[in-house]
Amino acid sequence: MKYYPAFLDLNNKRTVVVGGGSVGERKVSLLIKAGAAVKVISPLLTSGLTALKEQGRIKHLARNYRKGDLKNAFVVVAATSSPEINAKIARESEHLVNVAAPPSEGNFIVPSVVKRGPLTLAISTEGSSPAVSKAIRKEIEMNYDREFARYLRFVERVRNQAIKQIKNKGKREQFLKSLASEESLYILRTEGYDAISQKVLSVLN
């Protein structure tokens, strides 16, 4: 296994993105969604990054990268148009660094992601074929539609209710397992959220 799969808690973590182009914008968008405190270093910004700056959602240093810019950064993203500069940034980074090109210069890569509410599915081919990752992601997106997000939020509520309400340990465990049974997921896929939620509630009540 080339990479160790992990989900990082970036909430309020200091993150530096070097590069204000379209690649940098895409990286910044994901980091903001994860709650990171993002600083972008670039002489110029895309219109999208400019909007984020004006909204106060990112900090911006309007210049080229300099040695020392990565101090205390938890995550670094090298997203300039120069492979040489990206490699230099990677060498000077003390912690986690993702390099847009060439990705092998970094110590982590960002997988293709399918997000359905609290469900996150990550796909990686370890850099061997981004096209295959994208194809698999599209396939997963079709199999896990937005009904799954609704169901997971429902399951969270019902699980808490069941823990308080069902006193018998065996019956409680059986009920909780039923929420993720093949039958339940089949009903969700074929009949939708309303059908499975009603079935679950009928058992619980």
Secondary structure, DSSP 4 states (H G I P E B T S, - for coil): --S-------TT-EEEEE--SHHHHHHHHHHHHTT-EEEEE-SS--HHHHHHHHTTSSEEE-S---TTTTTT-SEEEE--S-HHHHHHHHHH-SSEEEESSSGGGSS--PPEEEEETTEEEEE--TTS-HHHHHHHHHHHHHHS-THHHHHHHHHHHHHHHHHHH---HHHHHHHHHHTTSHHHHHHHHHH-HHHHHHHHHHHH-
